[in-house]
Structure formats: C-alpha cells, structure tokens
C-alpha cells in the first residue's frame, strides 16, 4: 500500500482472502502471503460527508470477495454500479485510503 499497490493477504494453505489483513488465516491459522486481486468491484451503498476537513463522497465496495470503504471524486453514483480502484496508499498518520471511480463499460 505504501507504494500504491493494492494486495490482499491470502492463506497459503486454504486460499482464503483475509480481510481485514492479518498474517494468519482466521479459518485454518496458516500463514498468509500478499496477492494482487482484481480491483474492479460493485458499489453496495454510498453517502456524502459534510464534516469539515472530511468532505466528500464515500462508498462501500465489494471487490473480489472483500468489502472496503473508499472515496469517489464524483457524486454521480448509483448502488449496484461497477467501480474501479484508481488509487490507494497510506496517509502520513498511518491510515489507509482507497479511491474509486465508475468503471468504464
């Protein structure tokens, strides 16, 4: 994530994706290794924030079997639409961020 690449821990034994991230699989307790996954998903729901310093449009996305919250640069969204991750990374305070946009058909 620090290099802007989105990878998900995947169990080396049973192949389960582990989200939130962990070094151990919650199902079989085997170790995990980082794997690239498809970064196109479905927008499940979204909302706008008007909190000072945190303004924007945010949505819950299901992507390759995991769910995460990301930001959008456009309010032109609808639930169920296909979206694509455009950026990810780690802020100076250590928190992760994920940015999405509507996927091209």
ABEGO torsion letter per residue (X at the ends): XAAGBBBBBBBAAAGBBBOBBBABBAAAGBBBBBBBBBABBBBABBBBBABBGABEBBBBBBBGGBBBBBBBABABBBBGBBBBBABBEBBAAGBBBBBBBBBBX
